[in-house]
Amino acid sequence: MLKVLRESAIERPWFYRTIMIFIAMVFVVTMGWWGFEQNKEDVIISVGEDRVSRDEYQRAYRIAYENYRMYKERGLITDDIPDEQLKDQLKPMVVEDLIQGHLWMQAAREMGVLVTANEVRDSIMKIQAFQTNGKFDPELYKRLLAQNRLTPELFESAQRAELVRAKARMLVRESVAPTADELSEVQAMMASQPMPTVPMQATPAPDRAFQAVLMQKQQRAVMAYQEALKAGTKISVRRELL
C-alpha cells in the first residue's frame, strides 16, 4: 500500500499532498499552540521536546485512512488491499510523517521561517480536491472538512504549518548547487547518447544537464538534512500503543 501511495504522489501529487495536509492538522495541537498538556502515560511519539499523544496519533491515522478510502471510492486508487492489511500498513506511514513533520517544524523555527495569510489562502485554493471545474469551491471545501470533523480555522492552521515546513525544505534545497565537475560529467554522458529522431523542443542540452544535476543534488541535500535532524534528535515510538 505504501508503494501505491508513493506512485500516487508521482502521478497525482495533489492526492498525496491533500492526505498529508489532513494528517498535518495534528501539529496544531502537538506543537503546543493551544497550550495542550499531555499525560506522560498517553504520549505515543516523542520527537525531541515535542510530544504526540495517543489521541493525536489516532486522529492522524483516522484522517489518513478515511481519505484513502474516499479516494479509492472515487476510483483514484485502484488497489485491492484487504481492509485490515490497509490499516496495518498505514501505521508506519502515519508515524513517519508525524516524526518528519516535527523535525522540519523544529528546523523551520530555528531558521526563522514565516508564512503569510495570503500564502495560506492561495495554497488552499490550489488544492485540486477543493476545486470544481478547475476553480476553488468554498462549499466543497467546507463539506470535505466537515466530513473529517475539521473547521476551516483548524485546517488553515495546519496548512500554515505545512507551508512553514515546505519553506524550510526549500531553503535547504536552495543552499546547494552543482559543481563544475558534476556538470561536466553529466554533459559528457548526454553527449555520448544518440540524438533523438525528432528534434526536441525543450530546453537546450546544457540547461537540461544543469537542471538534472541540480534536482538530484537538491533531493540528496534534503534527505541528508532530514537524516541529520533525525540523528541529532531523540526520537521514541511506543509501538505497543499504535
C-alpha positions in Angstrom: 0.0 0.0 0.0 2.9 2.3 0.7 4.1 1.6 -2.9 0.6 2.7 -4.1 0.8 5.9 -2.1 4.3 6.7 -3.5 3.0 6.1 -7.0 0.0 8.3 -6.3 2.4 11.0 -5.1 4.1 11.0 -8.5 1.1 10.5 -10.8 -1.4 12.6 -8.7 0.7 14.9 -6.4 -2.4 16.7 -5.3 -3.8 13.4 -3.9 -0.8 12.7 -1.7 -0.4 16.4 -0.7 -4.1 16.5 0.4 -3.8 13.4 2.6 -0.6 14.8 4.1 -2.3 18.1 4.8 -5.1 16.3 6.6 -2.5 14.4 8.7 -0.7 17.7 9.3 -3.6 19.2 11.2 -2.5 17.3 14.3 0.6 19.6 14.5 -1.7 22.4 15.5 -2.1 20.5 18.8 1.2 18.8 19.1 3.2 22.0 18.7 1.5 23.2 21.8 -0.2 26.2 20.0 -3.2 25.7 22.3 -1.2 25.0 25.4 -2.4 21.4 25.5 -0.9 19.3 28.3 -0.3 15.6 27.6 -0.3 12.9 30.2 3.1 11.3 30.0 1.4 7.9 30.0 -0.5 8.9 26.9 2.5 10.0 24.9 2.9 7.7 21.9 5.7 9.5 19.9 8.5 11.8 21.2 10.5 14.0 18.9 12.9 16.0 20.9 10.8 18.2 23.2 7.7 17.6 21.1 5.1 15.0 22.1 2.4 13.3 20.2 -0.4 11.8 22.3 -2.4 8.7 21.6 -5.4 10.8 20.6 -3.4 12.9 18.2 -1.9 9.8 16.6 -5.3 8.2 16.2 -6.7 11.4 14.8 -3.9 11.5 12.1 -4.4 7.8 11.5 -8.1 8.1 11.1 -7.8 11.0 8.7 -5.3 9.2 6.5 -7.5 6.1 6.5 -10.7 7.9 5.7 -9.2 10.0 3.0 -7.5 6.9 1.4 -10.9 5.1 1.4 -12.6 8.2 -0.1 -10.1 8.4 -3.0 -10.5 4.7 -3.6 -14.3 5.1 -3.8 -13.8 7.8 -6.4 -11.7 5.5 -8.5 -8.5 7.5 -8.0 -6.8 4.5 -6.4 -7.4 1.0 -7.8 -5.5 -1.3 -5.5 -7.5 -4.1 -3.8 -5.8 -4.4 -0.3 -7.9 -6.1 2.4 -9.1 -3.5 5.0 -7.2 -5.0 7.9 -4.0 -5.1 5.9 -4.6 -1.5 4.8 -4.9 -0.4 8.4 -1.7 -2.1 9.4 0.3 -0.7 6.5 -1.0 2.9 7.2 0.5 2.9 10.7 4.3 3.2 9.8 3.4 5.9 7.2 1.5 8.0 9.7 4.2 7.6 12.4 7.0 8.6 9.9 5.0 11.6 8.7 4.4 12.8 12.2 8.1 12.4 13.0 9.3 14.2 9.9 6.7 16.9 10.4 8.0 17.7 13.9 11.6 17.6 12.8 11.0 20.0 9.9 8.9 22.3 12.1 11.7 22.4 14.6 14.2 23.2 11.9 11.9 25.9 10.5 11.7 27.6 13.9 15.5 27.7 14.0 15.6 29.2 10.5 13.0 31.8 11.4 10.6 30.8 8.6 7.4 32.7 8.3 4.3 32.3 6.2 1.7 35.0 5.3 -2.1 34.7 5.4 -2.2 35.3 1.6 0.2 32.3 1.1 -2.1 30.1 3.2 -5.2 31.2 1.3 -3.6 30.8 -2.2 -2.2 27.4 -1.4 -5.6 26.1 -0.2 -7.3 27.4 -3.3 -4.9 25.5 -5.5 -5.6 22.1 -3.9 -7.5 20.1 -6.6 -9.6 18.2 -4.0 -11.3 21.5 -3.2 -12.0 22.5 -6.8 -15.0 22.1 -9.1 -14.3 22.5 -12.8 -10.8 23.8 -12.1 -12.0 26.5 -9.6 -11.9 26.7 -5.8 -15.3 25.6 -4.5 -16.0 27.1 -1.0 -18.9 24.7 -0.4 -16.9 21.7 -1.4 -14.1 22.9 0.9 -16.4 23.2 3.9 -18.1 19.9 3.1 -14.8 17.9 2.9 -13.5 19.5 6.1 -16.8 18.7 7.9 -16.5 15.0 6.7 -13.2 15.0 8.5 -14.5 16.8 11.6 -12.4 19.8 10.9 -13.1 23.5 10.9 -11.7 25.9 8.3 -9.7 27.6 11.1 -8.1 24.3 12.2 -7.3 23.2 8.6 -5.9 26.6 7.7 -3.6 26.5 10.8 -2.4 23.0 9.7 -1.9 24.3 6.2 0.2 27.2 7.5 2.4 24.6 9.4 2.8 22.6 6.2 3.9 25.7 4.3 6.4 26.5 7.0 7.9 23.0 6.7 7.9 23.3 2.9 9.8 26.6 3.1 12.4 25.0 5.4 12.9 22.2 2.9 13.2 24.8 0.1 15.9 26.7 2.0 17.9 23.5 2.2 17.4 22.8 -1.5 18.5 26.3 -2.5 21.6 26.0 -0.4 23.2 23.6 -2.9 24.4 24.0 -6.5 26.2 21.6 -8.9 30.0 21.7 -9.1 31.8 22.2 -12.4 32.9 18.6 -12.3 29.4 17.3 -11.8 28.2 19.4 -14.7 31.0 18.2 -16.9 30.2 14.6 -16.1 26.6 14.9 -17.0 27.3 16.8 -20.1 29.7 14.2 -21.2 27.1 11.5 -20.6 24.5 13.3 -22.5 26.9 13.9 -25.4 27.5 10.2 -25.6 23.8 9.4 -26.0 22.3 9.2 -29.6 20.4 12.2 -30.8 16.6 11.8 -30.9 15.0 11.2 -34.3 12.5 14.0 -33.7 14.1 17.4 -32.7 13.3 18.2 -29.1 11.6 21.5 -28.4 12.6 21.5 -24.8 15.5 23.4 -23.2 19.0 23.1 -24.6 21.1 20.2 -23.5 23.4 22.2 -21.3 20.4 23.6 -19.4 18.8 20.2 -19.1 22.1 18.8 -17.7 22.3 21.7 -15.2 18.7 21.1 -14.1 19.1 17.3 -13.9 22.2 17.6 -11.7 20.7 20.4 -9.6 17.5 18.4 -8.9 19.4 15.3 -7.9 21.8 17.2 -5.7 18.9 19.1 -4.0 17.0 16.0 -3.3 20.1 14.4 -1.8 20.6 17.5 0.3 17.1 17.5 1.7 17.3 13.8 2.5 20.7 14.2 4.1 19.5 17.2 6.2 16.4 15.2 7.3 18.6 12.2 8.3 20.9 14.6 10.2 17.8 16.0 12.0 16.7 12.5 13.0 20.2 11.5 14.1 20.5 14.6 16.2 17.1 14.3 17.8 16.0 11.9 20.5 13.0 10.1 19.0 10.9 7.3 20.6 7.8 5.5 19.5 5.7 3.4 21.8 4.6 0.9 19.2 2.6 -1.1 21.6 0.2 1.8 21.7 -0.3 2.1 17.9 
